[in-house]
Amino acid sequence: MAGFQMQMVIRGVLVYELTNDAIITGIVGMGFAPSLLLVSLFGGVISDRMDRKLIIQIAQGSNALLAGVVCILIFTGYIHWSHLFFVSLLQGAGFAMQLPARQAAIPDLVGRDNITNAVALNAMAMSFTTLAAPGIGGILYEWIKPEGAYLFVMLLMCASVISTSKVKPLKPPSADKTVSVMKNIGEGLRYIYSTPLVKIVIINMIFVAILSMPFRMLVQVYAKDVYGSDPSNVGYLLAAAGIGGLFGSLAIATLRKQNNRGIIFMLSGIISAAALLLVSGLPFYYVGLISMVLIGLGESGRWALGQGLMMEISDDKYKARVMSVIMMSYGFMPLGILPLGFAIDQIGPQMSVAIFGTILMIFSICYLFLAKP
C-alpha cells in the first residue's frame, strides 16, 4: 500500500505538470474507477472461489510491472497523460481483484469475534503508510525525478509480493463452482438487498465517497492553485490525512459491540463535511493540514468501521461479494471528481469544495436521523 500511496502523489503531480489542467488531472486520478465498477463484482465472486493469497500476489505483481512500464516511458521521454490514465485503469482492475480477497481473508486469520478490531488495525497500518508514503513520494519526485520515484515504487511492490508469500494459503469456504459467475453475482446482490443493515451501510459509504474522496484525489490541484505548493508540500497534506486516519483507526480498534458503532460510523460523514467546509473557508496552508487530519479521521470511521460491521454481519459465503460492492464505492468517484474538476476550472477551488462540503453535510445529517435498519 505504501507504493500505491506514493504513486497517487507522483502521478497527480506529474499529470498536472504535463497538462496544467485540473480536469485532465481529475480524469487520470479517477482512472481506476471504471475498472472498480466493472471488475469488483467479479473479483468478489473469484475471491469466494479461489485461494485469496494467490489472487493478492497476482495483483501485486501486476502493479509492480505497470510501475516499471511507466518508469521506462518517463525515462525515454515518451510519457503522455493518456499513458498514466491507462495504467491507472489497469491498476484499478488489480485493486478490484485484490481488495475483496484481502478483506475477506481477515476473518480467516483472526476469527469472527475480533473482526472489527482487526479491520481497524489493518486500517491503522494503511493510515501509517498514508502518513509516511505521500510525503516520501513528493520528496522523491523532487530528488530523483518522476522516473526514479516510479522505479522506487516498483521495487516496493516487488517486495510486497515476496512478503505475501510468507502467509499461509487462504482458502475460501467451499463453493459450488458449477454455478455461473453471473448467478453468483446475482445471489450476492440479492443478499445485500435483503439484509437491511448491510444495505444502509453500503449506501452511506457510496454517497460519502462520491462527495468526500474527490477533494483528496484533486488535492494536488487545490494545493498548487490555493497555496502555491510544491510536490513535497502536497505530500505533507496527504500525510496529514494519514495522521487523522491513524488516530481514527486506533480509536476504532478499541471499540466494542456496546459502543454505538453504527452512530459513530454515521458521524464520520459529518466530520468529512466539516473538514471540506473548513479548508474551503480559510485559504491557509496550515488550515489545510488541519482539515486533512479531519478528512483522514472521517475516512477511517467510514472505511474501517464500515468494513468491520459488514464482515461481522455478513454470511461467510457472501463475505467477499459484500466487500466487492463496498470496493465499488471507489468506482463511483467519477460522479464527484469530474464535476469538482470542472467546477475548479470554472468558479475556483474554494467555492467548488465549499459546495461539495455543504451537500455532504446535508446528506450526512439527514441520513443519521432518517436511516432505519
N, C-alpha and C positions, 0 to 999 in steps of 0.2 A: 504493500500500500504506500510505502514511502516513495517508491519510484513513480507511482501513479499521481501522488500529490505534487511531487516536483514537476512532473510533466504538465500538469494543469497550468502552473505558473509560467513555465518555459514556453509552452505552446501559445498561451494567451498573449504574452509579451511579444513573441516572435511574429504572430499574425498581425498584431496592431502596428508593429514596426514595418512590416511588409506592405500593409494596406492603408494605415491611418484611418480605418473605417470601423465604427462601432458595430454596425450591422453585420459585416463580414466576420468580425471578431466573435460576435454572438453566435453566428451560424456555425463557425468552427467549434466554438465552445460547447454547443449543443449537438455536435455531430454524432455523438454516441447515442443520442436519444431515440432516433428512428430504429436503431438496432435493438435497443432495450424493449421498445414496443413490439417489435416483430418476433424477437427471439426469446424473450423472457419466459413466456408460457411453455415453449418447447424445452427451455432449459430446466424448468421446474419438473416437467414430466421425465426428462432424461435423468435428473438427479434422484427421482423416485424409482429409477430402474437400474442405474449403473453405480459402480464404485465412485463415491464422491471425491475421494482423494485423486483418482486418475483424472476426473473432469477438471479439478482445480489445477493440476500440474499442466495439462494441455493448454489451458487458458493462460497460465503464467508464461509458458514457453512461447506462445504466440505473441504475447505482449512484448517480450524481450526481442523477438525477431522484428517486430514492427518498429520499435525504438531504434534498432540498428539500421533499418532502411532509411528512416528519417535522418539519422546522423550522416549517412552516406550522401543523401540528397543535398543536405546543407553544405557539406564539405566540398562537393563537386560544383556547387553553385546552381543546381537545377531546382532548388526548392521553390514551391509556389503554395499559396494558401490552400488551393484545392487539394494538394497532396496531404496537407495536415488534416483537412476535413475527411478525406477518405480513410486515413489512418485512424482518426477518431471514430469513424463509423465502424471499422473492423474491431477496434478495441471495445466499443460498446457491445458488440456481439460476444466477445470473450467475457466481458463483465456480466452479461446476461446469463451466460452458461455457468460462470464460476460462483457468483454470489448465492444463488439458491442452494447450491451444493455446500458451500461454506457455512451458511447459516443453519441449514437443516442438519448439518453434522454436529452442531453444538450439543444437542441432547444426547447423541451417541457417546460423547466424550464426558459429559458432566452429570447426566441424569435429569429427569423432568423437574425435580424439586429445586434445582439450582439454576434453572434456565435463565430467569431474569437477571440474576447476579452475574452469570457467565456472559450473557449478552452485553451487560453493562461494562464488564471488564474488557471484553473484546472491543467495545466502542471506546473505552478508555485508551487502549493500545492504539486504535485508529486515530483518536484525538491527539495522542502524543506524536504520531507521525505527522498529523496536520499541523501541530505546533512547530515541529522542527523542520519538516521537509520543504514547505514553501519558502521559508527564509533561505534555506540551503540552496534551493533551486534558483532563486533570484540572485544570490551571491555567485553561484557557479556560472550563471548566464553572463555576469559582468566579468568574471575572472578568466573563464576558459571558453567563452563564446557559446552560442547555442549548440554547435556541433559537439563540443566537449561535454556540455551538460547532458545531451541525449546519449552520448557514449556511457556516461556515468549511470544514467537511468537504466540502460540496457544491462549493465553489469549487476545492478541491484536486482533486476528482475530475474536474471540467471541464478543469482544467489537464492531467491525465493523458491525456485524450482527444486534446488538441492535441499533446502531446509524442509520443504513439504515431504520430500522422500523419506524423512525420518518418522513421519506419522504412520500409524497402523492403517491398513485398508479400512475404508468407511463404507461398508455395505449397507444399502437401504433396506427397509422392510421388504419381505418377499412380495413381488408384484406380478400380476398376470400380464406377461409380455405378449400374449396373443391379442390383447385388446389394442386397438389402433391408438396412435398418439393423439389424434383429434378427439377420440372418445374420452381419453384420459383428461385432456384439457377441459372438455365439457363437464366431466364429473367434478373437476376441481372448481370450476366457476359456479356450478350449481351448489356445491358445498358451501362456498363463500356466501352466496346469496341467501342460503337457508340458515346461516348462522349469524344472528343479528349483531353480536358484539364484534365479530370479525369484520363484518360489513362496515360498521361505524368507524372502526379504527382505520381501515383501508381508505375510506372516503376522505377522512381527515388528513391522512398522510399525503394523498394525491393533491388535494387542493392547497395545502400548506406548501408543498414542494413547488407547485406552479407559481405561487406568489412570493416565496421567500428565496428559493435557490437561484433564480436568475440574477439577483444582485451579486451573489457570490461568484457566479460564472463570469460576470462582467466587471468585477472589482478592478481589473487592470485598467479598463477604460475609465471608470469612475475616479480612480486614484490619479491617473495622469491628467484628466480634464479638470478635476476639482482641486487636487493637492499639488499637481505638478510633480508627482512621484516618479522615481526611477525604479528599475526592476527589484532592487533589494528592499525598498520600502513597500512595494506590493507584496513581497514575500512576508514582511513583518505583519501586514494586515491579515493575511491568511493564517499566519502563525498565531495571531491574537484570537482568531476563531478557534484554533486548536486549544488554546488555554481555556476558553469557555467550555468547549466540548469535554476537556479533561476533567474540569471541576464538576460539570454536569454528570458525567459518567461515574465519577467517584460517588456522588450523592445517590445516583440511581442504584449503584451496586449495594448500597446499604438498605434499600427499601425491602419491606416485607409485604405479604399479601394484604395485611390490615392497614396499609399506609395510604389508602385512597389513590392508588397508582393511576387509575383512569382519569381522575381530576387533574393530577399532575401532568399527565400526557396531554390533556386538552389545553392546559395553561402554556404549554411550550409554544403554541402558535401565537399567543398574546405577547410572549417575550420576544419572539422574532419580529412581530409587527412593531413593537415599541422600539426595537433596535433600528429598523428601517426609518422610522419617523425621526429618531434622534440623529442618525447620520445625515439625513437629508435636510434637517433643520439647522445644523451647525457645521459650516464648511471648514472645519479644522482637523488636521491630521490626527491629533491625539483623541479627538472625539470619535474619529473613525476607528481608532484602535479599540476604544471602549465599546463602541457599537458592535464591532466584530466579535468581541468577547461575548456579548449578549446573544449574537447570532449563533455562535458556537454552542452556547448554553441551551438555546431553544432547539437547535438541531439535535443535540444529544438526547433531549427529552423526547422529541418526536421519533427519532430513529431507534435508539437503544430501547426505550421503554415500549415503543410500538411493536418492535420485533419480539421483545420478551413476552409481551401479552399474547401475541399471535401464536408463538410456539408453545406457550402453556395451554392455550385454549384449543388449538387445532388437533385434530385426529392425526396420529402418526403417519398414516398412509397418504395424507394430503399435505403434509407439512411443507415439502419443497415446493409444491404447486402454490400454496398460500404465499410463501416467501417470494415466488416468482412474480406474483401480482404486485406485491409490495415493491419489488425492483422496478416494476413498470411505472411507479410514481416518478422516477427519474426520466422516463421516456416521455412524460407529459410536459417536461420543462420547456420545450419549444413554444408551447402555448403562452409562456411567460417571457422567455428570452427574446424572441423576435419582437414582440410589442415593446419590451423595455429598450432593446437596442434601437428600434425605430424612434421611440419617444425621446431617447437621449439625443439623437441627431436633430430632432425637430424642436423640442422645448427645453432641452438641457438636462443634465444628470440629476440635479437635486429635485426638481419638480417631478421628474419621472419616478424616482424612488419614493418620493412622498405619496404619490398616487397609489403605488403598489402597497406601501405600508398601511395606508388608510383602508384599502379594500381588505387586506389581510386582517386588520384589527376588527373590522365589522364582521367578517366571516367567523373569526375565532370566538368572539364573544357570543354571537348568535348560536354557533354550534355547541358551545359549552352549556348553554341553557336549554337548547331545543332537542339535541340528540338524545334519544332514549333507546337503550338496548332492548 
